[in-house]
Amino acid sequence: MSLPDFLEHREVRELIARALIEDLGAGDLTSQALVGAPDRARAAIVSRGHYVLAGGPVAELVFTMVDSQVKTKVLVADGQVIRPGDALLQAEGRARGLLAAERTALNFIQQLTGIATLTHQFVERVARYGVHILDTRKTSPTLRLLQKYAVHCGGGVNHRLGLYDRILIKDNHLAFWGRHGTGNPADAVRLARKKYPGVEVEIEVEHEADLRRVLEAAPDWILLDNMPPAKIRRCVEINANRCKLEASGGVTLANVAAIAVTGVHAISVGCLTHSPAAADLALDFEH
């Protein structure tokens, strides 16, 4: 995936427009009171720390949506490492427009850069094991496309975008299946594949016995949920590369390497998108 693809999504542009409406309302009263309409300025978004950048073109679009006459230039490509003092984006034009766009542009790029940076930290911890770091659906409502893009910038791999592009049979589905179906999780895999041929099917297991049962149906992926590393390693041995295995639940920077060394194919990490620290970036004006 690449950012130009995301910017072509109507929903992304509508999202940015709603964010601007939320902040501007009837207008930037402070700037209208203190800054002359013809006054011009030049500014740059500057890093205050060490990060992996994501969202530069999004911030650029914010400026041009506020004032189409603003001239912008992205100085650092998304996915690149940035350091304190690095200028990331330049904007020049009417001062009122720059000031009106400032906070919304920073809100986007700070959050997306925080996600990319945290993702990169996880990716570095497991790089030697050849394990993919996956994101989840634990995203801020309406921001999923952008947040998953930021994961991509940090070297992570996007899992399903929503409920519509992959089948993932989880514990709550299996609870219903136990009451209204056969109760055999392998049968749930078979039925899902029959109803939606060609769609990847993944199923969650919590115990070795469940793993052995679902292997009969050969799902594309098996999710090992909330298992300690020793138990995950045992499941990897039982699986013997018949299906791809994903580990999930309670994954942190402190324990991700211990999970990766077990031999799973991927590790999903919810905190990438639900609780990253925002990057310290600022809009500095030239005087």
C-alpha positions in Angstrom: 0.0 0.0 0.0 1.1 3.6 -0.6 -0.1 6.9 0.6 -1.2 8.2 -2.9 -3.6 5.3 -3.0 -5.1 6.4 0.4 -5.3 10.1 -0.6 -7.5 9.0 -3.6 -10.0 7.5 -1.2 -13.0 9.9 -1.0 -13.4 9.0 2.6 -9.9 10.1 3.5 -10.5 13.5 1.9 -13.8 13.7 3.7 -12.2 12.8 6.9 -9.7 15.7 6.6 -12.5 18.1 5.6 -14.5 17.1 8.8 -11.4 17.5 10.9 -11.0 21.1 9.6 -14.7 21.9 10.1 -14.3 20.6 13.7 -11.4 23.0 14.4 -12.3 26.0 12.3 -16.0 26.3 12.7 -17.0 29.7 11.5 -13.4 30.8 11.3 -10.1 31.4 13.1 -11.1 34.3 15.3 -7.7 34.9 16.7 -5.9 35.1 13.4 -8.7 37.3 11.9 -8.3 39.7 14.8 -4.5 39.9 14.9 -3.2 38.9 11.4 -3.8 41.0 8.3 -5.5 39.4 5.4 -2.7 40.1 3.0 0.1 39.1 5.4 2.3 36.2 4.1 4.5 33.8 6.0 6.7 30.7 5.6 6.8 27.9 8.0 8.0 24.3 8.4 7.0 21.3 10.4 10.0 20.3 12.4 10.9 17.2 14.5 11.7 17.5 18.2 12.8 13.8 18.5 13.8 10.6 16.8 11.0 9.0 14.9 9.9 7.2 11.8 7.8 9.6 9.7 4.3 9.0 8.5 1.7 11.4 7.2 3.7 14.1 5.5 1.4 14.2 2.4 -1.6 14.2 4.7 -0.4 17.3 6.5 0.4 18.8 3.1 -3.2 18.2 2.0 -4.5 19.9 5.1 -2.7 23.1 4.2 -3.9 23.1 0.6 -7.5 22.3 1.6 -7.5 25.3 3.9 -6.0 27.6 1.3 -5.4 26.4 -2.3 -2.9 29.2 -2.8 -0.5 27.8 -0.1 2.6 26.3 -1.6 3.9 23.2 0.1 6.9 20.9 -0.2 7.4 17.6 1.5 11.1 17.4 2.5 11.2 13.9 4.0 9.5 10.8 2.6 7.2 8.8 4.8 8.9 5.7 6.3 12.2 7.6 6.8 14.0 8.1 10.1 13.9 11.6 11.3 15.9 13.4 14.1 15.6 16.5 16.3 15.7 19.6 14.1 14.8 17.9 10.9 12.4 19.9 8.7 9.7 17.6 7.3 7.4 19.9 5.3 7.5 23.5 4.2 4.5 25.7 3.6 4.4 29.3 2.3 1.4 31.5 1.7 -1.1 33.7 3.5 -0.4 33.7 7.2 -4.0 33.2 8.1 -4.2 30.0 6.1 -1.1 28.6 7.6 -2.3 29.3 11.1 -5.7 27.9 10.4 -4.2 24.6 9.1 -1.5 24.3 11.8 -3.2 22.2 14.5 -5.1 19.9 12.2 -2.0 19.2 10.1 0.0 18.5 13.3 -2.7 16.3 14.8 -2.6 14.0 11.8 1.2 13.8 11.3 2.0 13.5 15.0 -0.4 10.6 15.5 0.6 8.8 12.3 4.3 9.3 13.0 3.8 7.9 16.6 2.2 4.8 15.1 5.0 4.3 12.5 7.7 4.8 15.2 6.1 2.3 17.6 5.6 -0.2 14.8 9.3 0.2 13.7 10.4 -0.6 17.3 8.4 -3.9 17.3 9.7 -4.8 13.8 13.3 -4.3 14.9 12.8 -6.6 17.9 11.7 -9.5 15.7 13.7 -8.8 12.5 16.2 -11.7 13.1 13.4 -14.2 13.3 11.6 -13.4 10.0 8.3 -12.8 11.8 5.8 -10.2 10.6 4.3 -7.7 12.9 0.6 -7.3 12.1 -1.9 -4.5 13.1 -5.4 -5.1 14.3 -8.9 -3.5 14.0 -8.2 -1.6 17.3 -8.1 1.7 15.5 -9.7 5.1 16.2 -13.1 5.2 14.5 -12.9 6.7 11.0 -9.1 6.8 11.1 -8.4 3.2 10.1 -7.0 3.7 6.6 -4.6 6.3 7.8 -3.5 4.4 10.9 -2.9 1.2 9.0 -0.9 3.2 6.5 1.2 4.4 9.3 1.8 0.8 10.4 3.0 0.1 6.8 5.4 3.1 7.0 6.9 1.6 10.2 7.5 -1.8 8.5 4.5 -3.6 9.8 2.0 -5.7 7.8 -1.7 -4.8 7.5 -4.1 -7.5 8.7 -7.7 -7.2 7.5 -9.1 -3.7 6.9 -12.5 -4.7 8.3 -15.0 -7.5 8.8 -15.5 -7.7 5.1 -12.2 -8.8 3.6 -11.2 -11.8 5.7 -12.9 -14.4 7.9 -11.6 -14.6 11.5 -13.5 -17.0 13.7 -13.0 -15.9 17.3 -14.1 -17.1 20.7 -17.5 -15.3 20.6 -18.2 -16.9 17.2 -17.3 -20.3 18.5 -19.5 -19.8 21.6 -22.5 -19.4 19.2 -21.3 -22.3 17.1 -21.2 -24.4 20.2 -24.9 -23.7 20.9 -26.3 -23.6 17.3 -23.8 -25.5 15.2 -22.0 -28.8 15.5 -19.7 -27.5 18.2 -16.7 -28.7 16.2 -14.5 -25.7 15.3 -13.2 -27.6 12.2 -16.8 -27.6 10.9 -17.0 -23.9 11.4 -13.9 -23.5 9.2 -15.4 -25.7 6.5 -18.7 -23.9 6.5 -17.1 -20.5 6.3 -14.9 -21.6 3.4 -18.0 -23.1 1.6 -20.0 -19.9 2.0 -17.1 -17.6 1.0 -14.7 -19.5 -1.3 -11.5 -17.7 -2.1 -11.6 -15.7 1.1 -8.8 -16.4 3.7 -10.1 -18.2 6.8 -8.5 -17.8 10.2 -9.7 -19.3 13.5 -8.7 -18.6 17.0 -7.6 -21.4 19.4 -6.7 -21.3 23.1 -5.7 -24.9 23.7 -3.6 -27.5 22.1 -6.6 -29.8 21.8 -8.5 -27.1 19.8 -5.5 -26.7 17.5 -5.4 -30.4 16.7 -9.1 -30.3 15.9 -9.0 -27.3 13.6 -6.0 -28.6 11.7 -8.3 -31.2 10.2 -10.0 -28.4 8.2 -6.8 -26.8 7.1 -7.6 -23.2 7.7 -5.3 -20.6 6.1 -4.3 -19.1 9.5 -4.7 -20.2 13.1 -4.6 -17.5 15.8 -2.9 -18.6 19.0 -4.6 -16.3 21.6 -3.0 -15.3 24.9 -0.6 -18.2 25.1 2.8 -18.1 26.9 5.8 -18.7 24.7 6.3 -22.3 25.9 2.7 -23.2 24.8 3.1 -21.3 21.5 6.3 -23.3 20.8 4.4 -26.5 21.4 1.6 -25.4 19.0 4.2 -24.6 16.4 5.5 -28.2 16.7 2.1 -29.7 16.5 1.2 -27.5 13.5 4.4 -28.7 11.6 3.9 -25.9 9.0 0.5 -27.1 7.9 -1.0 -23.6 8.5 0.3 -20.2 9.1 0.3 -19.3 12.8 -0.4 -15.9 14.4 0.3 -15.1 18.0 -1.8 -12.5 19.8 -2.6 -11.1 23.2 -0.6 -9.2 25.7 2.2 -8.5 23.3 4.7 -5.8 24.4 8.2 -4.6 23.4 9.5 -6.5 26.4 8.1 -9.9 25.3 7.7 -9.8 21.5 11.1 -11.3 20.9 10.4 -14.3 23.2 7.2 -14.9 21.2 8.9 -14.5 17.8 11.6 -17.1 18.6 8.9 -19.8 19.0 8.6 -20.0 15.2 5.2 -18.4 14.6 4.7 -16.6 11.3 3.2 -13.4 12.6 2.4 -11.5 15.8 -0.5 -9.1 16.0 -0.1 -6.1 18.2 -3.1 -3.9 19.1 -1.1 -1.1 20.8 0.3 -0.1 17.5 -2.9 1.8 16.7 -4.8 2.1 20.0 -2.1 3.6 22.3 1.0 5.0 20.5 2.6 8.1 21.9 2.2 11.1 19.6 5.4 12.4 18.1 6.7 15.7 19.2 6.5 17.8 16.0 5.9 21.5 15.7 5.2 24.2 13.1 7.9 26.8 13.2 7.5 30.1 11.4 10.4 32.0 9.8 10.8 35.5 11.2 
